[in-house]
């Protein structure tokens, strides 16, 4: 945890909270075969980190809610790394059923065996289960989650008995309002979580994240890209463009292309502009970018 601890200390987290995390890790040392999480990005935000870590220490299941590009999955990964647990990531879709989550029968070496699903494996091993876009789950999957997330912490698997969930297991769900195919969580499921609303990243947080990913990026380049992303967020908030171009992953992908020598505007077209399939919206996003990025800007102007 040395790297994560140093990061949390730089974020200003209370020493007593970090000591409680140490006690958790000592109480539940990971000894399984599944590799521990090594997050690619850090989540920046002392208050959110404090609240999320406290919820995990209290044994709660945590629902992370927020618009696009607020770092819900990044925070979930960071929490697994902070507590020294592997994660099982389940991305919900309308065709996911209980058999996928729990497991199903399989025929092996002339005999029928139970092949556990990701939720069963996570609950048994004491991992962190990341339930991504939980508000896309169909009713059959929700029935499994109701039992899984209940205070009794048991899981009945028809034909295979009852699984008592490992005390180190935590479930972290993410939810984004407004995506196609999503719906409101029913009260029974929502009551099984504590809910954390994630704010949009500010300029400082964006600069830190971009700087962590691109060590060679100049300070002026970090500021420029952070401001560009904030411009797109503002246009989206004013309903001038959709959220398709407000894509932090797309911005980082574009910067990877720029680092390899692609002209800046072309890379941003590939990472952001072309994700809008409406011609008028593409033009609006391109105009926002043109206000910040000169047409001939090259990689050498951003990277050392």
Secondary structure per residue as TSV (DSSP state, phi and psi in degrees):
chain	resnum	aa	ss	phi	psi
A	1	X	-	360.0	2.9
A	2	X	H	-55.9	-47.6
A	3	X	H	-63.3	-47.1
A	4	X	H	-65.2	-38.1
A	5	X	H	-63.3	-44.3
A	6	X	H	-60.6	-41.1
A	7	X	H	-62.6	-44.7
A	8	X	H	-65.9	-36.4
A	9	X	H	-65.2	-39.8
A	10	X	H	-65.6	-28.7
A	11	X	T	-77.5	-9.3
A	12	X	T	85.8	25.5
A	13	X	-	-71.8	147.9
A	14	X	-	-62.2	136.1
A	15	X	H	-61.4	-31.6
A	16	X	H	-67.6	-34.1
A	17	X	H	-68.1	-41.3
A	18	X	H	-65.9	-35.3
A	19	X	H	-65.0	-37.9
A	20	X	H	-65.7	-36.5
A	21	X	H	-63.7	-42.1
A	22	X	H	-59.3	-41.4
A	23	X	H	-65.1	-39.4
A	24	X	H	-60.2	-47.0
A	25	X	H	-65.2	-34.8
A	26	X	H	-70.5	-35.9
A	27	X	H	-72.0	-34.3
A	28	X	T	-126.3	67.6
A	29	X	-	-68.7	137.9
A	30	X	-	-81.1	125.6
A	31	X	-	-128.1	12.4
A	32	X	S	-84.4	-178.3
A	33	X	S	-86.5	-24.8
A	34	X	S	-67.5	132.7
A	35	X	-	-67.6	148.0
A	36	X	-	-72.5	159.7
A	37	X	-	-74.7	132.3
A	38	X	-	-121.2	95.8
A	39	X	-	-66.4	140.7
A	40	X	S	-75.3	-34.9
A	41	X	S	-121.6	151.1
A	42	X	-	-95.0	150.4
A	43	X	-	-94.1	125.1
A	44	X	-	-102.1	121.6
A	45	X	-	154.0	98.6
A	46	X	H	-61.8	-44.7
A	47	X	H	-64.9	-43.3
A	48	X	H	-66.4	-43.8
A	49	X	H	-60.9	-42.7
A	50	X	H	-61.3	-46.4
A	51	X	H	-64.4	-42.3
A	52	X	H	-67.7	-43.9
A	53	X	H	-64.4	-40.0
A	54	X	H	-62.6	-41.1
A	55	X	H	-62.9	-42.0
A	56	X	H	-64.7	-43.9
A	57	X	H	-62.0	-31.4
A	58	X	T	-79.2	-2.5
A	59	X	T	83.4	16.0
A	60	X	-	-87.8	153.3
A	61	X	-	-86.0	141.4
A	62	X	E	-119.9	126.8
A	63	X	E	-104.9	118.9
A	64	X	E	-99.8	117.5
A	65	X	E	-120.0	138.8
A	66	X	-	171.4	162.1
A	67	X	S	-69.4	178.5
A	68	X	T	-58.9	144.2
A	69	X	T	68.8	30.9
A	70	X	S	-100.9	-3.2
A	71	X	-	87.3	31.4
A	72	X	H	-63.5	-49.7
A	73	X	H	-71.2	-31.8
A	74	X	H	-63.1	-44.2
A	75	X	H	-63.5	-41.8
A	76	X	H	-60.7	-44.2
A	77	X	H	-62.0	-43.3
A	78	X	H	-60.8	-41.0
A	79	X	H	-63.6	-43.0
A	80	X	H	-60.7	-41.2
A	81	X	H	-68.0	-41.3
A	82	X	H	-59.6	-39.8
A	83	X	T	-93.8	3.0
A	84	X	T	66.3	40.6
A	85	X	-	-122.3	149.1
A	86	X	-	-74.9	160.6
A	87	X	E	-119.1	151.2
A	88	X	E	-118.3	118.5
A	89	X	E	-102.7	123.3
A	90	X	E	-118.4	113.7
A	91	X	E	-96.3	113.6
A	92	X	-	-75.3	146.4
A	93	X	-	-149.5	171.0
A	94	X	T	-69.6	-16.2
A	95	X	T	-98.2	1.7
A	96	X	-	-75.9	133.3
A	97	X	-	-123.6	-179.2
A	98	X	H	-64.1	-35.3
A	99	X	H	-62.2	-37.6
A	100	X	H	-65.5	-42.0
A	101	X	H	-70.4	-46.0
A	102	X	H	-89.0	-38.7
A	103	X	E	128.1	171.4
A	104	X	E	-150.3	168.1
A	105	X	E	-72.9	143.2
A	106	X	E	-139.2	152.3
A	107	X	E	-99.7	118.8
A	108	X	E	-140.9	127.1
A	109	X	T	51.1	45.1
A	110	X	T	78.5	9.1
A	111	X	E	-138.4	153.1
A	112	X	E	-85.1	126.1
A	113	X	E	-125.3	159.1
A	114	X	E	-90.3	125.0
A	115	X	E	-104.6	106.5
A	116	X	E	-66.2	145.9
A	117	X	-	-88.8	177.5
A	118	X	H	-63.6	-37.8
A	119	X	H	-68.1	-41.5
A	120	X	H	-62.1	-47.6
A	121	X	H	-60.0	-44.3
A	122	X	H	-63.5	-46.0
A	123	X	H	-64.7	-36.8
A	124	X	H	-74.1	-37.8
A	125	X	H	-85.9	-19.8
A	126	X	T	87.8	35.9
A	127	X	-	-91.9	-175.3
A	128	X	E	-105.7	116.2
A	129	X	E	-92.8	120.1
A	130	X	E	-99.4	109.5
A	131	X	E	-97.3	92.5
A	132	X	E	-82.4	131.7
A	133	X	T	53.7	56.8
A	134	X	G	-62.9	-23.9
A	135	X	G	-79.4	10.2
A	136	X	G	-101.3	-0.5
A	137	X	-	-69.9	140.6
A	138	X	-	-84.0	169.1
A	139	X	H	-59.6	-37.0
A	140	X	H	-63.1	-40.2
A	141	X	H	-70.9	-35.9
A	142	X	H	-61.7	-35.1
A	143	X	H	-61.6	-38.0
A	144	X	H	-65.6	-43.3
A	145	X	H	-66.1	-35.6
A	146	X	H	-57.7	-45.6
A	147	X	H	-70.3	-41.8
A	148	X	H	-63.0	-41.3
A	149	X	T	-93.1	1.5
A	150	X	S	-67.7	156.9
A	151	X	T	-61.7	-20.7
A	152	X	T	-73.0	-21.7
A	153	X	-	54.8	51.4
A	154	X	E	-129.0	157.4
A	155	X	E	-138.9	115.0
A	156	X	E	-90.1	124.9
A	157	X	E	-112.8	109.4
A	158	X	T	-53.0	125.7
A	159	X	T	88.1	-10.8
A	160	X	T	-129.7	8.7
A	161	X	E	89.5	-157.4
A	162	X	E	-116.1	132.9
A	163	X	E	-104.0	124.6
A	164	X	E	-89.4	120.6
A	165	X	-	-67.7	134.7
A	166	X	-	-57.0	138.0
A	167	X	T	-63.5	-19.9
A	168	X	T	-84.0	-10.3
A	169	X	-	-67.2	135.8
A	170	X	E	-135.0	146.2
A	171	X	E	-116.1	128.0
A	172	X	E	-118.4	113.0
A	173	X	E	-102.8	150.5
A	174	X	E	-120.6	150.9
A	175	X	E	-150.2	133.7
A	176	X	-	-126.8	119.1
A	177	X	T	-69.7	142.5
A	178	X	T	95.7	-9.0
A	179	X	-	-69.8	150.3
A	180	X	T	-61.3	134.1
A	181	X	T	89.3	-3.4
A	182	X	-	-88.8	164.3
A	183	X	-	-151.5	172.8
A	184	X	-	-72.7	144.2
A	185	X	-	-71.1	141.3
A	186	X	-	-73.4	160.8
A	187	X	H	-62.4	-36.8
A	188	X	H	-62.0	-40.2
A	189	X	H	-75.9	-42.5
A	190	X	H	-60.6	-33.0
A	191	X	T	-70.3	-12.7
A	192	X	T	-88.3	1.3
A	193	X	S	-122.4	154.7
A	194	X	E	-96.0	144.2
A	195	X	E	-112.9	133.2
A	196	X	E	-122.8	116.7
A	197	X	E	-85.4	119.6
A	198	X	-	-91.5	128.8
A	199	X	-	-80.7	162.5
A	200	X	-	-65.1	145.6
A	201	X	-	-65.5	139.7
A	202	X	-	-90.0	-179.5
A	203	X	H	-60.3	-42.6
A	204	X	H	-63.6	-44.5
A	205	X	H	-62.5	-41.0
A	206	X	H	-63.8	-42.6
A	207	X	H	-62.8	-41.4
A	208	X	H	-62.9	-44.9
A	209	X	H	-63.8	-46.5
A	210	X	H	-64.7	-40.2
A	211	X	H	-66.0	-34.2
A	212	X	H	-65.3	-38.7
A	213	X	H	-76.8	-32.0
A	214	X	-	-125.9	90.6
A	215	X	T	-65.7	-28.9
A	216	X	T	-85.9	-6.4
A	217	X	B	-72.4	129.6
A	218	X	-	-66.5	155.9
A	219	X	H	-58.5	-39.9
A	220	X	H	-63.8	-35.5
A	221	X	H	-66.9	-39.5
A	222	X	H	-62.3	-45.3
A	223	X	H	-62.9	-41.4
A	224	X	H	-62.1	-46.5
A	225	X	H	-69.8	-36.5
A	226	X	H	-64.2	-43.9
A	227	X	H	-66.4	-36.8
A	228	X	H	-61.2	-44.8
A	229	X	H	-65.2	-39.4
A	230	X	H	-64.5	-35.5
A	231	X	H	-60.8	-44.5
A	232	X	H	-65.0	-40.3
A	233	X	H	-60.0	-43.1
A	234	X	H	-64.7	-42.5
A	235	X	H	-61.7	-37.7
A	236	X	H	-68.0	-43.4
A	237	X	H	-61.4	-30.4
A	238	X	T	-88.3	6.5
A	239	X	T	63.1	25.5
A	240	X	S	-84.6	-29.6
A	241	X	S	-134.8	163.8
A	242	X	-	-82.3	179.6
A	243	X	G	-81.7	-0.3
A	244	X	G	-60.8	-38.6
A	245	X	G	-87.7	-9.3
A	246	X	-	-86.5	70.0
A	247	X	-	-123.5	101.4
A	248	X	H	-65.5	-38.0
A	249	X	H	-60.8	-40.0
A	250	X	H	-64.1	-39.0
A	251	X	H	-63.6	-44.0
A	252	X	H	-66.2	-39.2
A	253	X	H	-60.4	-42.3
A	254	X	H	-62.1	-40.8
A	255	X	H	-66.0	-32.9
A	256	X	H	-62.5	-39.9
A	257	X	H	-66.3	-40.4
A	258	X	H	-63.6	-42.0
A	259	X	H	-59.0	-30.2
A	260	X	T	-88.0	3.0
A	261	X	T	112.5	-3.4
A	262	X	-	-71.6	140.8
A	263	X	-	-56.1	145.8
A	264	X	H	-61.9	-47.5
A	265	X	H	-63.8	-39.7
A	266	X	H	-64.0	-42.1
A	267	X	H	-64.3	-40.9
A	268	X	H	-68.3	-32.7
A	269	X	H	-59.6	-45.1
A	270	X	H	-70.5	-36.2
A	271	X	H	-85.9	-27.4
A	272	X	T	-128.1	-58.0
A	273	X	G	-60.7	-47.1
A	274	X	G	-74.3	-1.8
A	275	X	G	-80.5	-8.8
A	276	X	-	-95.4	119.3
A	277	X	-	-94.1	-3.1
A	278	X	S	-92.1	128.5
A	279	X	H	-61.4	-40.4
A	280	X	H	-65.3	-41.1
A	281	X	H	-68.1	-38.6
A	282	X	H	-57.7	-42.1
A	283	X	H	-64.9	-39.4
A	284	X	H	-63.8	-44.2
A	285	X	H	-65.4	-41.2
A	286	X	H	-61.7	-37.1
A	287	X	H	-64.9	-40.2
A	288	X	H	-61.3	-43.4
A	289	X	H	-66.1	-39.6
A	290	X	H	-64.3	-26.5
A	291	X	H	-68.8	-23.7
A	292	X	H	-105.9	-32.5
A	293	X	S	-114.6	120.2
A	294	X	-	-66.5	149.1
A	295	X	T	-59.3	-34.6
A	296	X	T	-100.1	14.3
A	297	X	-	-61.9	134.3
A	298	X	-	-113.7	170.8
A	299	X	G	-59.3	-36.4
A	300	X	G	-64.5	-23.6
A	301	X	G	-78.1	-17.5
A	302	X	T	-107.2	-33.6
A	303	X	B	-112.2	143.4
A	304	X	-	-73.9	360.0
